[in-house]
Amino acid sequence: MAAAKLVLAMLVVAVGVAAGEGGGKLRQGYYEQSCPRAEQIVKHYVERHVPHAPSVAATLIRTHFHDCFVRGCDASVLLNATTGGGEAEKDATPNLTLRGFAFLDRVKALVEQECPGVVSCADILALASRDAVGVIGGPFWRVPTGRRDGRVSIKQEALDQIPAPTMNFTDLLTSFRAKGLDVADLVWLSGAHTIGISHCNSFTERLYNFTGRGGPGDADPSLDAEYAANLRRTKCTTPTDNTTIVEMDPGSFLTFDTSYYRGLLKRRGLFQSDAALITDTAARADVESVAKGPSEVFFQVFARSMVRMGMIEVKTGGEGEIRRHCAVVNS
């Protein structure tokens, strides 16, 4: 017990240290003078509505992640395509299943009523993601604010930079390191899959066509055979199913807990990118440490990595703008 408390204490310090590194001019309480109720407005809206639609929490985390991996955490993923025909990040395949844009628009509208042109969409996304995780029983972390919104959103950049569910460990780590994140961040941020869902077409090849031969006999050998058979029988019953939704953490997908990691050790990670986490010695050790430990440890390391992710290539000061509507740049 004493050892666990020591680990937790060290991790709390680590979260604080992370908040002071590499975040540009981000700081705690950035809006204390300019819009004192901003964080309270976001939190209140999230606490009112997420209990009625708890899957929104996973949506917001995924949107925040996809945003930060392309042009940094600047809400560029929220922008619509331009009237001139240029497709935006939200038009890229990895983002076609993102939801929650209307949810964020409503939060933004409430904040705009309070303080017009002050609080960025990027900060609202970061705050709403944190608050939604808290509503479903996950950890709380302090979100440094002061991000500014980007003016550019390009479909191809999302295709090139968002980690794919088919990636092996080497490619995943390369993608994360390009954004200033490390092996531990990769393992902890993947833990968001404890509340995630997926469509069959994101992993169907693992069930039916892993080597290209085709058929149920051509399943990914790294996927537990019983689990794969059950998915083929009850969920993804055909190789072409692109509508059925599958829980990333079966039986626990609305609870923020460590069962996702226990599933990985049973070879029941849904994506190849999930299965990849136990193919690397260091990453597997991290997986085992949280799978066997108290949930508080996972909560702390997840919080730390969310803070680090939320600082990727942020725009601050005179960069970018404060969008009045999250889907369009200011005229």
Secondary structure as GFF3:
##gff-version 3
##sequence-region A 1 331
A	DSSP	alpha_helix	2	19	.	.	.	ID=ss1
A	DSSP	alpha_helix	38	49	.	.	.	ID=ss2
A	DSSP	three_ten_helix	50	52	.	.	.	ID=ss3
A	DSSP	alpha_helix	56	68	.	.	.	ID=ss4
A	DSSP	three_ten_helix	76	78	.	.	.	ID=ss5
A	DSSP	three_ten_helix	89	91	.	.	.	ID=ss6
A	DSSP	three_ten_helix	93	95	.	.	.	ID=ss7
A	DSSP	alpha_helix	101	114	.	.	.	ID=ss8
A	DSSP	alpha_helix	121	135	.	.	.	ID=ss9
A	DSSP	alpha_helix	155	161	.	.	.	ID=ss10
A	DSSP	alpha_helix	169	177	.	.	.	ID=ss11
A	DSSP	alpha_helix	183	190	.	.	.	ID=ss12
A	DSSP	three_ten_helix	191	195	.	.	.	ID=ss13
A	DSSP	beta_strand	197	199	.	.	.	ID=ss14
A	DSSP	three_ten_helix	200	202	.	.	.	ID=ss15
A	DSSP	alpha_helix	204	208	.	.	.	ID=ss16
A	DSSP	alpha_helix	225	234	.	.	.	ID=ss17
A	DSSP	beta_strand	245	247	.	.	.	ID=ss18
A	DSSP	alpha_helix	259	265	.	.	.	ID=ss19
A	DSSP	alpha_helix	272	275	.	.	.	ID=ss20
A	DSSP	three_ten_helix	276	278	.	.	.	ID=ss21
A	DSSP	alpha_helix	281	292	.	.	.	ID=ss22
A	DSSP	alpha_helix	295	309	.	.	.	ID=ss23
###
